[in-house]
Amino acid sequence: MIAVSTENPNTDKSENSNPAVKACEVPQRSTASTSTRVLCGLAIIGAMYIARDLLIPLVFAVLLALLLRPLLRHLRKLHLPDLASAALLVLSITVLVLLSVATLAGQAQEWLTHAPDVMVRVGRMLPVRTGPFVDFQKAKAAVNALTTSVDGPKTIPVEISNPDLAISVLGVSGHVVAATIIVLVVAFFVLGLSDMLLKQAVESRPLFYQKKNIVQLVHNVEFGISRYLLTVTLVNIGLGVVTALVMWALQIPNPILWGVMATTLNYIPHVGAFIGMAVLFFVGAMTHESLSYGGLVAGCFAAITCIESYFVTPMTLSRSLQLSPLAVILSILFWVWLWGIPGGLLAAPLLAVIKIICDQFEITQPLGVILGEAVPRSRRSVEAASAIAPAQHAA
């Protein structure tokens, strides 16, 4: 029996057998690979920042379609086509938003107009004769003395150029309207053609296990994020209703406006609650000319948000997606830095999508555990198995 050697005779054995050479080669490849990944990541972040005006409406549209996807399934029982059901749902959302804006626009404009006066009036309520305010008053007097001569105060001419406020407001309003139209149109097509898009994605893969992975991933993301967004939306609406009732009981004007504010800000976990507390403190202090009453209003809102954050939401989402508070805060900081206020609204949903994708693959499951509570393997397999059958039937 002849043994056949697969070693290349032209290979330098001394070079291959030298452990020092091998030890030097591996770090060089690792360093090059890490540098390439870092550069690719920075390039992606830069592209996302440059294309934010296009990406933000598209992301909002996809999330809106995922939110309305369960309602689309219920409308299928009425034997309506998917496009007709999608048009009905998007039109309902549009009418609801327009009615809300028309109802609250006047109240919001009135409060924004008097915002500088509110700050001045609340500042006059501060105790300026005790505590650190005494040092502030002394520093202010010293600065005034330095800028005052024997002949009287020095007059320094200052030229201020104010841009046309109306043009700026119209520009921002036009941008918001255009982005809203993009969101509604894209959400309509994504929602109405979702089954066809899934079928095309499945048919684009030649192997069965690739088709299966696509079906599992799409349905896990769609099922998880739609349930998450729908549940969070219902909880936020409930928080807004309770906030409006409490503001009415505390005799705060325009309680519906503050209820809508609480609903909107609660989409930004943790950070939105602090913003709402600050706003309601100033509103309560100005309304009743008392800092104590402002603290009472802010304290009542803080109690409501604590009950919602630590009891209502965890109990409601106990069988759904759980996200780490630290991961949520870091996600908010990153997306606000990248996309501004819209990024803050999208931070938690995007983090939920990333966690669902990480839970789908074995190699990224440790990252999914870091982002939040790990999804049991048995439950993932049951959900995936229940999702494969209808998708394969559609394909």
C-alpha positions as CSV (number, residue, x, y, z in Angstrom):
1,M,0.0,0.0,0.0
2,I,1.5,3.3,-1.1
3,A,1.0,6.4,0.9
4,V,0.4,9.5,-1.2
5,S,1.7,12.8,0.1
6,T,-0.4,15.9,-0.6
7,E,2.4,18.3,0.4
8,N,3.7,20.6,-2.3
9,P,7.4,19.8,-2.9
10,N,8.1,23.4,-3.9
11,T,7.0,24.6,-0.5
12,D,9.7,25.8,1.8
13,K,9.4,23.5,4.8
14,S,11.6,25.6,7.0
15,E,9.5,28.6,6.5
16,N,6.2,26.8,7.1
17,S,7.5,25.0,10.2
18,N,8.8,28.2,11.8
19,P,6.4,29.2,14.6
20,A,7.7,32.7,14.7
21,V,6.6,33.3,11.1
22,K,3.1,32.0,11.8
23,A,2.8,34.1,14.9
24,C,3.7,37.2,12.9
25,E,1.2,36.5,10.1
26,V,-2.0,36.1,12.1
27,P,-1.9,39.5,13.8
28,Q,-1.2,41.2,10.5
29,R,-4.3,39.7,8.9
30,S,-6.4,40.4,12.0
31,T,-5.2,44.0,12.2
32,A,-6.0,44.5,8.5
33,S,-9.5,42.9,8.9
34,T,-10.3,45.1,12.0
35,S,-9.2,48.2,10.2
36,T,-11.3,47.4,7.2
37,R,-14.4,46.8,9.4
38,V,-13.9,50.0,11.3
39,L,-13.5,52.0,8.1
40,C,-16.6,50.3,6.6
41,G,-18.6,51.1,9.8
42,L,-17.5,54.8,9.7
43,A,-18.4,55.0,6.0
44,I,-21.9,53.5,6.7
45,I,-22.4,56.0,9.5
46,G,-21.3,58.9,7.3
47,A,-23.6,57.7,4.5
48,M,-26.5,57.5,6.9
49,Y,-25.9,61.0,8.1
50,I,-25.6,62.4,4.6
51,A,-28.8,60.6,3.4
52,R,-30.8,61.3,6.6
53,D,-33.4,63.3,4.8
54,L,-34.2,60.3,2.7
55,L,-33.6,57.5,5.2
56,I,-35.7,58.9,8.1
57,P,-39.0,58.9,6.1
58,L,-38.3,55.5,4.8
59,V,-37.6,54.0,8.2
60,F,-40.7,55.7,9.6
61,A,-42.7,54.2,6.7
62,V,-41.4,50.7,7.3
63,L,-42.2,50.9,11.0
64,L,-45.6,52.2,10.3
65,A,-46.3,49.4,7.9
66,L,-45.2,46.9,10.6
67,L,-47.4,48.5,13.1
68,L,-50.5,48.3,10.9
69,R,-49.7,44.7,9.7
70,P,-51.8,43.0,12.4
71,L,-54.8,45.2,11.5
72,L,-54.3,44.2,7.9
73,R,-54.7,40.5,8.8
74,H,-57.9,41.2,10.6
75,L,-59.3,43.1,7.5
76,R,-58.6,40.0,5.4
77,K,-61.6,38.4,7.2
78,L,-63.8,40.9,5.3
79,H,-62.4,39.6,2.0
80,L,-60.8,42.9,1.1
81,P,-57.7,43.0,-1.1
82,D,-54.5,43.9,0.6
83,L,-54.1,47.2,-1.3
84,A,-57.6,48.3,-0.4
85,S,-57.0,47.4,3.3
86,A,-53.7,49.2,3.2
87,A,-55.3,52.3,1.7
88,L,-58.1,52.2,4.3
89,L,-55.6,51.9,7.2
90,V,-53.2,54.6,5.9
91,L,-56.1,57.0,5.2
92,S,-57.5,56.4,8.7
93,I,-54.1,57.3,10.2
94,T,-53.9,60.4,8.0
95,V,-57.3,61.6,9.1
96,L,-56.6,61.0,12.7
97,V,-53.3,62.9,12.6
98,L,-54.9,65.8,10.7
99,L,-57.7,66.1,13.2
100,S,-55.3,66.0,16.1
101,V,-53.1,68.7,14.5
102,A,-56.1,70.9,13.7
103,T,-57.4,70.5,17.3
104,L,-54.1,71.1,19.1
105,A,-52.3,73.5,16.8
106,G,-53.9,76.7,18.2
107,Q,-53.2,75.6,21.8
108,A,-49.6,74.7,21.1
109,Q,-49.0,77.9,19.2
110,E,-50.4,79.9,22.2
111,W,-48.0,78.2,24.6
112,L,-45.0,78.5,22.4
113,T,-45.7,82.2,21.9
114,H,-45.7,82.8,25.6
115,A,-42.8,80.6,26.3
116,P,-40.2,83.4,26.9
117,D,-42.7,85.2,29.2
118,V,-43.1,81.9,31.1
119,M,-39.4,81.6,31.7
120,V,-39.2,85.2,33.0
121,R,-42.2,84.7,35.3
122,V,-40.9,81.5,36.7
123,G,-37.4,83.1,37.2
124,R,-38.9,85.8,39.3
125,M,-40.3,83.2,41.7
126,L,-36.9,81.8,42.5
127,P,-35.5,82.7,46.0
128,V,-32.8,85.2,45.1
129,R,-31.9,86.2,48.7
130,T,-30.8,82.8,49.9
131,G,-28.5,80.0,48.8
132,P,-26.3,80.2,45.7
133,F,-28.5,83.0,44.2
134,V,-26.8,85.5,46.5
135,D,-23.4,84.8,44.9
136,F,-25.0,85.1,41.5
137,Q,-26.4,88.5,42.4
138,K,-23.0,89.6,43.7
139,A,-21.3,88.5,40.5
140,K,-23.9,90.3,38.5
141,A,-23.4,93.5,40.5
142,A,-19.6,93.2,40.0
143,V,-20.0,92.9,36.2
144,N,-22.3,95.9,36.1
145,A,-19.7,97.9,38.1
146,L,-16.9,97.0,35.7
147,T,-19.0,98.1,32.7
148,T,-20.1,101.4,34.3
149,S,-17.9,104.5,34.3
150,V,-18.0,107.7,36.4
151,D,-19.9,109.5,33.7
152,G,-22.5,106.8,33.5
153,P,-23.0,103.5,31.9
154,K,-21.2,102.8,28.7
155,T,-23.4,102.3,25.7
156,I,-22.2,99.6,23.3
157,P,-23.9,99.6,19.9
158,V,-24.9,96.1,18.9
159,E,-26.3,95.3,15.4
160,I,-28.5,92.2,15.3
161,S,-29.7,90.8,12.0
162,N,-32.9,88.7,12.5
163,P,-33.9,86.4,9.6
164,D,-37.4,86.4,8.4
165,L,-39.2,84.1,10.9
166,A,-42.1,83.5,8.5
167,I,-39.7,82.2,5.8
168,S,-38.0,79.9,8.3
169,V,-41.3,78.5,9.6
170,L,-42.6,77.9,6.1
171,G,-39.4,76.1,5.1
172,V,-39.6,73.8,8.1
173,S,-43.3,73.2,7.6
174,G,-42.7,72.4,3.9
175,H,-40.0,69.9,4.9
176,V,-42.3,68.2,7.4
177,V,-45.2,68.0,5.0
178,A,-43.0,66.5,2.3
179,A,-41.5,63.9,4.7
180,T,-45.0,63.0,5.9
181,I,-46.2,62.4,2.4
182,I,-43.2,60.2,1.7
183,V,-43.9,58.2,4.9
184,L,-47.6,57.6,4.0
185,V,-47.0,56.7,0.4
186,V,-44.2,54.3,1.1
187,A,-46.1,52.8,4.1
188,F,-49.1,52.2,1.8
189,F,-47.0,50.2,-0.8
190,V,-45.0,48.3,1.8
191,L,-48.1,47.3,3.7
192,G,-50.2,46.4,0.6
193,L,-47.4,44.5,-1.2
194,S,-45.8,42.9,1.9
195,D,-46.8,39.3,0.9
196,M,-45.6,39.8,-2.7
197,L,-42.3,41.3,-1.4
198,L,-41.8,38.3,0.9
199,K,-42.6,35.9,-2.0
200,Q,-40.0,37.6,-4.2
201,A,-37.4,37.5,-1.5
202,V,-38.0,33.7,-1.0
203,E,-37.9,33.0,-4.7
204,S,-34.6,34.9,-5.1
205,R,-32.8,32.2,-3.0
206,P,-31.8,29.0,-4.8
207,L,-31.4,26.7,-1.8
208,F,-34.2,25.6,0.6
209,Y,-32.3,26.5,3.8
210,Q,-31.8,30.0,2.5
211,K,-35.5,30.3,1.8
212,K,-36.2,29.1,5.2
213,N,-33.9,31.6,6.8
214,I,-35.5,34.4,4.9
215,V,-38.9,33.4,6.0
216,Q,-37.9,32.9,9.6
217,L,-36.1,36.3,9.8
218,V,-38.8,38.3,8.1
219,H,-41.6,36.8,10.2
220,N,-39.7,37.1,13.4
221,V,-38.9,40.8,12.7
222,E,-42.5,41.5,11.5
223,F,-44.2,39.6,14.4
224,G,-41.9,41.0,17.1
225,I,-41.7,44.6,16.1
226,S,-45.4,44.9,15.2
227,R,-46.4,43.4,18.6
228,Y,-43.8,45.6,20.3
229,L,-44.9,48.8,18.5
230,L,-48.6,48.1,18.9
231,T,-48.3,47.4,22.6
232,V,-46.1,50.4,23.2
233,T,-48.5,52.6,21.3
234,L,-51.5,51.4,23.3
235,V,-49.5,51.9,26.6
236,N,-48.5,55.5,25.5
237,I,-52.1,56.3,24.6
238,G,-53.2,55.1,28.0
239,L,-50.5,57.3,29.6
240,G,-51.6,60.3,27.6
241,V,-55.2,59.8,28.7
242,V,-54.3,59.5,32.4
243,T,-52.0,62.5,32.1
244,A,-54.8,64.6,30.6
245,L,-57.2,63.6,33.4
246,V,-54.6,64.4,36.1
247,M,-53.8,67.8,34.5
248,W,-57.6,68.5,34.4
249,A,-57.9,67.6,38.1
250,L,-55.0,69.9,38.9
251,Q,-56.7,72.7,37.0
252,I,-54.0,73.0,34.3
253,P,-55.2,74.7,31.1
254,N,-55.4,72.6,27.9
255,P,-55.1,69.1,29.5
256,I,-55.6,67.4,26.2
257,L,-52.4,69.1,24.8
258,W,-50.3,67.8,27.7
259,G,-51.8,64.3,27.3
260,V,-50.8,64.3,23.6
261,M,-47.3,65.6,24.7
262,A,-47.0,62.7,27.2
263,T,-48.0,60.2,24.5
264,T,-45.5,61.5,22.0
265,L,-42.6,61.9,24.4
266,N,-43.0,58.4,25.9
267,Y,-41.8,57.0,22.6
268,I,-38.4,58.2,23.7
269,P,-37.9,55.9,26.8
270,H,-36.6,57.6,30.0
271,V,-35.5,60.8,28.2
272,G,-39.0,61.7,27.2
273,A,-40.3,61.5,30.8
274,F,-37.7,64.0,32.0
275,I,-38.6,66.4,29.2
276,G,-42.3,66.1,30.1
277,M,-41.5,66.7,33.8
278,A,-39.6,69.9,33.0
279,V,-42.3,71.3,30.7
280,L,-45.1,70.5,33.2
281,F,-43.1,72.1,36.0
282,F,-43.0,75.4,34.2
283,V,-46.6,75.1,33.1
284,G,-47.8,74.4,36.7
285,A,-45.6,77.1,38.2
286,M,-46.8,79.8,35.8
287,T,-50.5,78.8,35.9
288,H,-50.7,79.0,39.7
289,E,-47.9,81.5,40.3
290,S,-46.2,79.0,42.7
291,L,-43.0,76.9,42.4
292,S,-44.6,74.4,44.9
293,Y,-47.5,73.9,42.6
294,G,-45.2,73.4,39.7
295,G,-43.3,70.7,41.7
296,L,-46.7,69.1,42.5
297,V,-47.6,68.9,38.8
298,A,-44.2,67.6,37.8
299,G,-44.3,65.1,40.7
300,C,-47.7,63.8,39.7
301,F,-46.5,63.2,36.2
302,A,-43.3,61.5,37.5
303,A,-45.5,59.2,39.6
304,I,-47.6,58.3,36.5
305,T,-44.6,57.6,34.4
306,C,-42.9,55.5,37.1
307,I,-46.0,53.3,37.4
308,E,-46.1,53.0,33.6
309,S,-42.4,52.3,33.3
310,Y,-41.9,49.8,36.2
311,F,-45.3,48.1,36.4
312,V,-47.6,48.6,33.4
313,T,-45.1,48.2,30.5
314,P,-43.1,45.3,32.0
315,M,-46.3,43.4,32.8
316,T,-47.7,44.1,29.3
317,L,-44.5,43.1,27.5
318,S,-43.7,40.3,29.9
319,R,-44.1,37.8,27.0
320,S,-42.7,40.0,24.4
321,L,-39.5,41.9,23.7
322,Q,-37.4,43.2,26.6
323,L,-34.7,45.8,26.1
324,S,-31.9,46.7,28.4
325,P,-32.3,50.2,29.8
326,L,-28.6,50.9,29.3
327,A,-28.8,49.8,25.7
328,V,-31.9,52.0,25.2
329,I,-30.1,55.1,26.6
330,L,-27.0,54.5,24.4
331,S,-29.2,53.9,21.4
332,I,-31.1,57.2,22.0
333,L,-27.8,59.1,22.4
334,F,-26.4,57.6,19.1
335,W,-29.5,58.2,17.0
336,V,-30.2,61.7,18.4
337,W,-26.5,62.5,17.5
338,L,-27.0,61.0,14.0
339,W,-30.5,62.0,13.1
340,G,-31.7,64.6,15.7
341,I,-35.1,64.4,17.2
342,P,-36.5,61.9,14.6
343,G,-33.6,59.7,15.6
344,G,-34.6,59.8,19.2
345,L,-38.1,58.7,18.2
346,L,-36.7,55.8,16.1
347,A,-34.1,54.7,18.7
348,A,-36.1,52.1,20.6
349,P,-37.9,50.5,17.6
350,L,-34.6,50.3,15.7
351,L,-32.9,48.7,18.8
352,A,-35.8,46.2,18.9
353,V,-35.3,45.3,15.3
354,I,-31.5,44.8,15.9
355,K,-32.2,42.6,18.9
356,I,-34.7,40.4,17.0
357,I,-32.1,40.0,14.1
358,C,-29.4,39.1,16.7
359,D,-31.6,36.5,18.3
360,Q,-32.2,34.9,14.9
361,F,-28.6,33.8,14.3
362,E,-26.4,31.8,16.5
363,I,-23.3,33.9,15.9
364,T,-25.1,37.1,17.0
365,Q,-27.1,35.7,19.9
366,P,-24.5,36.9,22.6
367,L,-25.1,40.5,21.3
368,G,-28.9,39.9,21.6
369,V,-28.4,38.9,25.2
370,I,-26.5,42.1,25.9
371,L,-29.2,44.2,24.3
372,G,-31.9,42.7,26.5
373,E,-33.5,39.6,27.9
374,A,-32.7,36.4,25.9
375,V,-35.5,34.8,23.9
376,P,-35.8,31.1,24.9
377,R,-34.8,28.8,22.0
378,S,-37.9,26.8,22.3
379,R,-40.2,29.8,21.9
380,R,-38.2,31.0,18.9
381,S,-38.5,27.6,17.2
382,V,-42.2,27.4,17.9
383,E,-42.8,31.0,16.5
384,A,-40.6,30.3,13.5
385,A,-42.3,27.1,12.7
386,S,-45.7,28.7,13.0
387,A,-44.6,31.5,10.6
388,I,-43.1,29.2,7.9
389,A,-46.3,27.5,6.8
390,P,-48.3,30.6,5.7
391,A,-45.2,32.1,4.0
392,Q,-44.4,29.0,2.1
393,H,-48.1,28.8,1.0
394,A,-47.9,32.4,-0.2
395,A,-44.6,31.7,-2.0
